[in-house]
């Protein structure tokens, strides 16, 4: 392990990326304690640097030689990336290095953002959740990422910092393709901001996996519904799909259909049919494209129903 600079903190151990020919490839390791320091170090890496928050994806990828970074930048010590707070004005703010366990156990998240809290409890084992960062789940940009559909359905936004300053964008615009994001050279995902849910609203996330646990979604759906004050009509809706397209995707046709409709089983069934039109699945060893289409229909219907039940639970206190 080579030092990435005297001004940066380092751990006293050596880490290696074992190559296919049994040779060992060393990499530089840096542990900056400020956001600007991290940006500076990453900017000098010429695109060969990788960020480490929880490391549950990166370390596995390095062991399997799917990624061979010249530099690993540990961001766990950066204050801005460890923020976890919630208030009515700003909503929920989650630093990119905050673990899934912290979010899942955070009382305001469990009370007001149940879909996200529950998704955090679906990622791997308890041990993985203790390490895995929500920001890492997003930045890994796998189409099946569990935290992404809830964040999209809640209307979440991402804050990105880089050499040219900070920028904010809707979470749905972050993904370019499998494993690809809009992050430019030297840029870091800093924070996920999820607005305060409006009155008479609820959300839910469900996925289908072949096994009981420790698996990734064959298909996943996150749904958000806001009803009118009298509860008779849908005022707005957002539906986000996972593992059925190259990136997470919004089912906008289904969302538009729900507005003004009665929140009943017939409406939700039709919404599921329309949501399936947004899917662009592939067939692989885990499921056929046709199977994934049917899963989208079922999961959309079930998440809408579950979201509706949560609206009722809020009304009854």
N, C-alpha and C positions, 0 to 999 in steps of 0.2 A: 504494500500500500504506500503510495507516494503522497507527500504533503501537497495540498493545493495552495498553500500560502501561509506565511508565518502569522498573519493577523487572524487566522481562523482556528477555532478550537478543533482538537482531534482526539479520538479515542486511542488508547495504547494497545491496539491489536492489529493484526494483519488480516486483510480480506482478499480472497482470490476469486477469479472467475475461471473455472476449469474449462479448458478447450477440448475439442473433440479428439485432438491428437495427444491428449494427456499432458500437454504443456500447460503452464499456468500463466494467465494474463493478469498482470497487476493493474489496478485502477487507483486513481486519486480519490481521496475521501475528504470532504469538507463539512464542517458543522457550524455554519454561521449563526450568530445570535441576533442579527437584525435583518430586516427585509431588504434593505439597500445592499448590504453585504452579500446576501444570497444572489441578488440580481447581478451584481458586478461579477461574482465568481462564475455564474452560469453564462453570462454574456461572453466571457473570455474562453469558454469551452468549445467554441466553434461548432455548436450543435451536437457535441459528443457527450454532454452532461445529462444526467438523469436525476430527478428529485426523489428523495426517499422520505416518506412521512410515516407510514406503517411498515412498508416493505414487503407486505404479504404477496403482492404481485411481482414487484421488481426482483426480489431475491429468487423467487422461483424461476422467473424468466432468465435470469443470469445463470442459474444452475443448469438450465436446459439449453443454454447458448442461444436463446432466442433474442437476447439483448446483450450487447458487449460494450457497455459505456466506458469511456475513458475517465469519466469523473462521476462520482456519486455525491450529491449534495443533500445532506441530512437537514431537513427544515423543522425538526421537532422542537427546536429551542427558540423559534421566532415567535414573539408574543402575538402578533397579528394573526398568525395561523392557528393559534390556540384559543381564540375567543369562542365562548359559548354563552350566549345571553338571549334574553327575550323580553320585549316590552310591547305594549299595544301600538306604539307609534312606528317602531322600526320592524316589528315582527321578530322572527327567529333569525339569529345570526350565528353561523357555524363556520369557524375557521377551518381551512382546508386540511389541517393536520389533526383535527379533533377525531377521536376514535369513534367507531360505530357504537361501542358500548356506552360511551359518555352521552351520545345523542339519544340512544335508546332508553337510557335511564334518567334523562333530564326531565324533571316533572313538567315544565311547560310544554315540552315536545310530546310527552305522553298524553297530556290533556288536550292540547290544541292542534297538534300535528301527528295524529295517531298513525296515519298511513306511512309517514317517514320513520317514525319511531319503530313501527313494526317491521319495515323493510330493513332497518339496521340490524334487527334480530334474526334476519334470514341469511346473512352473509357468512358462509362457512360455519365453523364451530365457535364456541364461546371464546376459546383462546385466540382465534383469528379476529373475532370482533373486538377483543381487547386491544389488538394491535392495528387492525386495518383502519385507515382514515377515510372519512366520507369523501374528502377531496381526492384521495387516491382512487376510490371507486369511480369517481367522475372522470378523472384525467386518464385512467386506463382505457376509457372509451370503448369498452366492450359493449356490443349491442344488448347484452343480457344483464347489464349492471342493475342491481335491485334498487339502489337509492334514487336512480334517475327518474323513473316514471312518477313517483310521488313528488319530487321536486318540480318536475314539469307541470304536473297537474295542479299544484299549489301556485303556479306562476312565479317560480323562483328565479332569481337573478344571480349572476356570478360577478365577482370583482377580480380583475386581473391586474397585476402590476408588472412593469417591465422597464427597460431603459428609457422609454418615452413617456413614462408616467403611468397613471392608473386609468382603466376603462371598465365600464360595466356593460353587460349584455345579458339578454334573456338566456336562461340555461339551455333552451332548445336550440339556440344558434351556436352552441359551443362545439358541436360534433360535426366532423367532416366525413368520416368513414370509420370502418373498424380499426380501432387503435389510433385514430387520427383526430386531432382537435385544432382549433383556431390559434392555439398558443404559438406565438412567434419566438424567435431566438431571444433568450434572456427573460422571457415572460414566465410568471408564476401565478397559479390560481391562489388567491389569498382567502376569499371568503364566499360562502353561499348565503344569500339572504332570501328568506321566505316570508312574504307579507302576512300580516295578521288575517286569518280567515274572516270573511264577512259574516254577519248574522245569518242564521238559517242555512248554514252550509255544513257539509261533511265530505270526507274523502276516504278512500280505501285503496289498498294495493294487494293484489293477489298474483301468484305465479303458479305455473305447473312445472313440477320436476318429476322425473321417473322414480327417484328414491325418496325416502322420508326426509332426509336431511343431507347436508354437505354436497349439494349439487347446484348447478346453475340452471336458470330458467330455460325451458323449451319455448315458453311464451310467458309474458307478464303484462299486466294492465294496471295502470293507476288511474282512478277516476275521481273527479271533484264535481260536486253539485251544489249549487245555491238555489234555494227555493224562494218564491215570493213570500211576503210576510204572512199571507194566509195559508201557505203551504200547498196551494192547489196547482201551481205551475213551476216549471224550472225557469229560473231567471238567467242563469249562466251555467256552463259546464265545460270541463276540460278533461280530455281522455288522452293518456300517453301510453304507447305500446313499447314493449321491450322484446328483444330476441326474435323479431319478425321482419327486420329490415337492416340495412347496413349500419344505421344509426337509430337511436330512440326516435320515435316519430309521434306527432300529434294526429289524432283522428278528427280532423276539423269538420268533415262532413257530418259525422255523428254528433259532434258538439253543437253545430248549428241546428241540426234537427231537433235536439232536445229543448232548445229555447222556446218557451211558450207552451210546451206540452205538459200534460198531466204526468206526474212521476209514478207511473204504474208499470206493471209487468209487460204489457203490450208495447209500451213506449221503449222500455229498456231492451226488449228483444229486438226491436227494429234498430235501435242504436247499435246493438251488437253486430247486426248485419252490415250496417254502414261503416262501423269501425274496421271491420275486416277488409274493406276496400283500401284502407290506408296501409295495410300490411304488404310487404314485398318479401315473403319468406323464401328460404332455400330448403332443400331436402338434404338431410345429412343422417348420420348414424343415430342421432337422438330423436329424430322425428321428420316426417315428410312435410313438404310445403302445405299440402292439403290439410294435414293434421293441425298444423299451426294456425291455419285460417279458422278452423273450427274452434280451436282453443281461444282465439281472440274473441269470437262471438260469445262463448260461454263466460269467459273471464270479465268481459265488458258488462254483460248483464249482471253478473254477481257483484262486481265492485260498485256498480251504480246502486244496486239494492242495498249493499252494505253502507254506502255513503248516505243513502236515504235514512237508514236506521239510525245513523249517528246524528243526523239532523233532529230526529225525534228524541233521541237521548238527551241532546242539549236542551230541547224545549221542556223536557220533564225534570231537568236539573240533576 
